Amino acid sequence: MVGTMVKNRALSNVISIIILIFVILLVFIPFLYYLNNISQNNTVKTSIVNNYVYLKNLQISQVTTGHPSLYYNGSSIYAVYSNGTFVPPSNLTIVSILYLNTNGIWLNLTSIKYPLVISKGQVISLPSYIQGRPIIIVTSLGNIFFLQSGSSIGPFATASRGGVEILTQIYTSSGPSSVSTNVTTNIYGTYKNFTTPIAFSNQTGTFVTRLPQYVFYQNSKGQIITGVFHNWIVLGLATVNSTSSQGIQVTLRGQPVVLIGNYTQITSTVGLTLQVKGDSNIYVSIFVNGNSYTIQNEQTITVPAGYVNITVITLQANDTTQQSQGVISHYSYSNAGYNGKTYVAKSFLIFVPPGATNPTVYLNYLNDYNYYLVKIIGNYNEKQYGQVCLILNGTVYNYNNPNPYWIIGGNYSFDPTGIFTGSSTYGAQTVIFQYSNRTSFTYTFPNIPSYVIINQPMNITVNYAVTEYWQQL
């Protein structure tokens, strides 16, 4: 009976342990799942927070560098894309504009429809009751920009009389892109050239300013974007005699003004012929607007009309079309020619107007030297006297090499080495220069030449023998 009780107790313990394990698993597995979800949620939240912080800081950087600049003159807010670097402008979304009233309380300006998206240069006019009051601009990313009358964030000309800022941009399908170009103006009395963006502070009166017909910039892919003049955009108070001509007359009215030269992108294409000159059959690698091409003789490619950036990659090349005849011609890049102009640098910029007829870039290569196949033959008793060699301009060439030598054409010092045996001198007895044009020259000791002219494929044959005996004392 005691044994039976022991067995029952042991069985009860086993059942208890099984129930305990089941309870632990029932509770622990959902707990692990819960912890995993918490970890994943924290990872997602961290990623979202980091992305928000990045965008928030990026917006501050964009505004402080002119994407866009913000200027407040007490009655209007000027949003101007004044950065001259070739970076596409970004949008600025304003969700609130606050002003400080006479009681020292910040109030939201409700007369403006929010959100206000700034994607190009514009003026935000403010109600008369805000005249000169400090303002706060709140963006969709939570950035706060504080401005007092006459202050700015980002590059912008300010002055008591009227700052003038001249900018240029190319308007593309993705929006305006700032671009630098030359502007001619007599704002200081005499006509001078400046580079946009340019600011002139504390100006009054009337002046003339003029822009070129075409401008360009190069994007991050190496492509050239060309713009043709379209119109002037006037931000602020000023009188202009035209907005559709490249040169305009401007009369200031005592307040800041921004003049934006607006260009439209040229989207038409033209066929540009690249022609290799130099009576050669070499392959030339070249980059055109960031695209790579390999041409032989000539090739016509399609490029956007306007400015075209060309970089010659192949500066040296061999023409091997006559290699079987023992000649390899070497060519070096000299210059390029286009439209009557010569470009010496390997990278240059040309202008191909829309509708151009057969525009051609000539890539000029010079044949500066040739390689010639030279077979060097030596007749001598190597077992009796040992190995000898031929030296041309200090370079050692072995006789009877199974592969003839490719030697650059020119004049070479000629030295067929010999051997002194103690009782005699064993050296060149006869030398024969036999050229591919069937001319041949033979020289006999002691009239062995000290130089040789290599200007075509040839054989050099040296016959060795005893040239002098020596009488021992």
Secondary structure as the mmCIF struct_conf table of DSSP 4:
data_model
#
loop_
_struct_conf.conf_type_id
_struct_conf.id
_struct_conf.beg_label_comp_id
_struct_conf.beg_label_asym_id
_struct_conf.beg_label_seq_id
_struct_conf.end_label_comp_id
_struct_conf.end_label_asym_id
_struct_conf.end_label_seq_id
HELX_RH_AL_P HELX_RH_AL_P1 VAL A 2 THR A 64
TURN_TY1_P TURN_TY1_P1 THR A 65 PRO A 68
STRN STRN1 SER A 69 TYR A 72
BEND BEND1 GLY A 74 SER A 75
STRN STRN2 SER A 76 VAL A 80
BEND BEND2 THR A 85 PHE A 86
STRN STRN3 LEU A 92 LEU A 100
TURN_TY1_P TURN_TY1_P2 THR A 102 ASN A 103
BEND BEND3 GLY A 104 GLY A 104
STRN STRN4 TRP A 106 ASN A 108
TURN_TY1_P TURN_TY1_P3 THR A 110 SER A 111
BEND BEND4 ILE A 112 ILE A 112
HELX_LH_PP_P HELX_LH_PP_P1 LYS A 113 LYS A 113
BEND BEND5 TYR A 114 PRO A 115
STRN STRN5 LEU A 116 ILE A 118
BEND BEND6 LYS A 120 LYS A 120
STRN STRN6 GLN A 122 SER A 125
HELX_RH_3T_P HELX_RH_3T_P1 SER A 128 ILE A 130
TURN_TY1_P TURN_TY1_P4 GLN A 131 GLY A 132
STRN STRN7 ILE A 135 THR A 139
TURN_TY1_P TURN_TY1_P5 SER A 140 LEU A 141
BEND BEND7 GLY A 142 GLY A 142
STRN STRN8 ILE A 144 LEU A 147
TURN_TY1_P TURN_TY1_P6 SER A 149 GLY A 150
STRN STRN9 SER A 151 ILE A 153
BEND BEND8 GLY A 154 PRO A 155
BEND BEND9 SER A 160 ARG A 161
STRN STRN10 VAL A 164 THR A 172
TURN_TY1_P TURN_TY1_P7 SER A 173 SER A 174
STRN STRN11 GLY A 175 SER A 178
STRN STRN12 ASN A 182 THR A 185
TURN_TY1_P TURN_TY1_P8 ILE A 187 TYR A 188
BEND BEND10 GLY A 189 THR A 190
STRN STRN13 LYS A 192 THR A 195
BEND BEND11 THR A 196 PRO A 197
STRN STRN14 ILE A 198 PHE A 200
BEND BEND12 ASN A 202 ASN A 202
BEND BEND13 GLY A 205 GLY A 205
STRN STRN15 THR A 206 ARG A 210
BEND BEND14 GLN A 213 GLN A 213
STRN STRN16 TYR A 214 GLN A 218
TURN_TY1_P TURN_TY1_P9 SER A 220 LYS A 221
BEND BEND15 GLY A 222 GLY A 222
STRN STRN17 ILE A 224 VAL A 240
BEND BEND16 ASN A 241 ASN A 241
BEND BEND17 THR A 243 GLN A 246
STRN STRN18 GLY A 247 GLN A 265
STRN STRN19 THR A 269 LYS A 277
BEND BEND18 GLY A 278 ASP A 279
STRN STRN20 TYR A 283 VAL A 288
TURN_TY1_P TURN_TY1_P10 ASN A 289 GLY A 290
STRN STRN21 ASN A 291 GLN A 296
BEND BEND19 ASN A 297 ASN A 297
STRN STRN22 GLU A 298 PRO A 304
BEND BEND20 ALA A 305 ALA A 305
STRN STRN23 GLY A 306 VAL A 312
STRN STRN24 GLN A 316 ASP A 319
TURN_TY1_P TURN_TY1_P11 THR A 321 GLN A 322
HELX_RH_3T_P HELX_RH_3T_P2 GLN A 323 GLN A 325
TURN_TY1_P TURN_TY1_P12 GLY A 326 GLY A 326
STRN STRN25 VAL A 327 TYR A 338
TURN_TY1_P TURN_TY1_P13 ASN A 339 GLY A 340
STRN STRN26 LYS A 341 TYR A 343
BEND BEND21 ALA A 345 LYS A 346
STRN STRN27 SER A 347 VAL A 352
TURN_TY1_P TURN_TY1_P14 PRO A 354 GLY A 355
BEND BEND22 THR A 357 ASN A 358
STRN STRN28 THR A 360 ASN A 379
HELX_RH_AL_P HELX_RH_AL_P2 GLU A 382 TYR A 385
STRN STRN29 CYS A 389 LEU A 392
TURN_TY1_P TURN_TY1_P15 ASN A 393 GLY A 394
STRN STRN30 THR A 395 ASN A 398
TURN_TY1_P TURN_TY1_P16 TYR A 399 ASN A 400
BEND BEND23 PRO A 402 ASN A 403
STRN STRN31 TYR A 405 ILE A 408
BEND BEND24 GLY A 409 GLY A 409
STRN STRN32 GLY A 410 PRO A 416
STRN STRN33 ILE A 419 PHE A 420
BEND BEND25 GLY A 422 SER A 423
STRN STRN34 SER A 424 TYR A 435
TURN_TY1_P TURN_TY1_P17 SER A 436 ASN A 437
BEND BEND26 ARG A 438 ARG A 438
STRN STRN35 SER A 440 THR A 444
TURN_TY1_P TURN_TY1_P18 PHE A 445 PRO A 446
BEND BEND27 SER A 450 SER A 450
STRN STRN36 TYR A 451 ILE A 454
BEND BEND28 ASN A 455 GLN A 456
STRN STRN37 MET A 458 TYR A 469
#
